[in-house]
Amino acid sequence: MPHYAQKRHTRRTRAFTLIELVSVLVLVSILSATAIPALARLDRARDAALLNECDRLIRYSQAHANSTGMPTGARFDLDDQSVAVLTIGTTPGSASPVLRAGTGLPIELSVSSAFPGASLASSGGQTSGTAVLWFDYDGSPQTRDSSGENPLALTEEFIVRVSSGSEIRVQPSTGVILR
């Protein structure tokens, strides 16, 4: 058999072409360009949901004080990232949690477990510790000492701010809640 008629067995290595690589890069960049804004919207939605829940607990505290005639407050613990509804019973100096009807469980919110990624940034002018917004029997906002005694009329807006900067403002003399 002549030399030129022999088939050569050459081994070809398979690889991606430049066009295939560029196509994949374009697809990945398009997907990431749409995913990043969606994640930002998710963070804003989480912060908005946290703000709604804080608003609800403040309004619940105000309504509870109106309906029971007992001072009721919303406690914002910035260190533990929690919110709880408290009331002062007939025993002076004893603030206790308000319990849910039917279950007997305290009305409280753990921010980190209910809204992962969102956080309380400040409340009542504080950026750490605990602040309590109290309401009297007529729904007017108050401040009190740590035992819940010695009520004083609220003299400045009580502001609750979440990590995105959105906030709830409670007006000092009227107790009107603004967003």
N, C-alpha and C positions, 0 to 999 in steps of 0.2 A: 504494500500500500504506500502510495506516495506520501511524503512528509506533509505536504500542504493539505491533504485530504483528511488527516487525522483531526478528530475533534479535540479541542482543548477543554478540559474541565477546569474552569476558573471558578473561584469561589467569590460570590458577591456578598458584601455585607449590606444589610438593609438599614436604612437611616431615614430620618424625617427630612423632607425637603425644606428649603427656606420658606416657601409659600405656606406649607403646613404649620411651621413654627410661628410665622407672622399671624396666621389666621387664629391660632390658639391664643396668642397674646392679645389680639384685638377682642376676642370673645371674653377673656378674663377681665380686661379693662372695662368693657361695657357692663359686665355683671357687677364688678366692684363699684362702678359709678352709680349704679342703681341701688345697691345694697347699703352703702354708707349713709345716704340721706334717710333711708328707711329705718336704720338703727337710731339716727338722731330723732326721728319722729317718735320712735318707741320710748326714748328717754323722756321726751316732752310729755308724752301721754302718761307715762308712769308718774311724773311729777304732778301732772294735772289731777290724776286719780288720788294721789296722796293729799293734795290740797282740798279736793272735794271731801275726802274722809275727815280731814281736820275741821273743815267748815261744818260738816254734819255733826261732829262731836261737840263743837262749840254751841251750835244751835240746840242740840239735845240737852246740853247742860243748862242753857237758858230756859228752855221749855220745862225741864224737870224742876228747876227752882220756882218757876211760875206755878206749876201744878201742885207741888207738894208744900210750898211755903217754906222750904228748907234751903239754906244756902247750898248751891251746887257749883262745882268748878270743873274745868278741863285742865288737867295737869300735863304739861309738855316737858318730858325728860329728855334733854338734848344729849346727855351722855349715854343713856340706854336706848335712845331713839324709840321712845314709846309715848303714847298718849293714853290717859285714863280719865274717866269721869268719877269725881269724888263728891261726897255730900257730907254735911255736918249734921249729925243726929242730935238727939236731945242731950247727950253727954257733952259738956263743954270741952273743947280741945281735942276732940276725936274725929278727925277726918277719915272717912271710910269709903271704900269703892261702892259705886252704885252697881247693883246687880241686875242682870237681864231677867225680865219676867219669863217664867217658864223653866229656864235652865239654872238660875241662881249663880251664874258665872259673872265675874266682874266685866264691866264694859271697858275694854282696853284694846289698844292697838299696838302691835309690835311692828314698827315701820320696816325693819330689815327683813322680816319674814313675809309681810303682806305686799311690800313694794320693793323688791330687791333692786339695788342701784339708786334708789331715791333716798333722800334724807331730809330731816328737819335741820335747817341752817341756823335759825334763831327764833326766839319767842320772847315776847315781853321785854325786848331790849337786851336779852342775854344771848350769848353764843355758846354757853356751856351751862351745865347744872339744870335746875328745875325751875320752871315758872308756872304758876297756876293763875288762870283767869277765873275769878269767882263771879257768880251772879246771885243777887239777893232775890227775895220772894217776888219782887216786882219786875225782875229781869234786868235791873240796872247792874252794870259791871262794877266789880270791887277788887281791891287788893286785900290780902290778909297775911298775917304772919304764918310761919311754918306749921303751927298747930291748927290753923284755920280760924283762929280767933282774931280779935281786934280789927274789925272791918273798917276800911277807909274807901271813900269813893275813888274810882279810877280817875286820875288827873290827866293822863295822856293816852294816846291810842295804844292799844295792845296789838302788836303786829306779830303774826306767825309767818315765817318765810321758809320756803323749801329750797332745795339745792339749786334749782333753775333760776331762782330769784323771784318767782311768783309769790304773792303774799295775800294774806287775809288781814283786814284791819277792823278792829272793834272800836267803835267810837266811845269816848269816855263817859259822857253824861247820858246818852240815850241807849247805848248797847246795840246800836245798829251795826250789822256785820256787812262789810264791803269787801268786794274782790277786785 
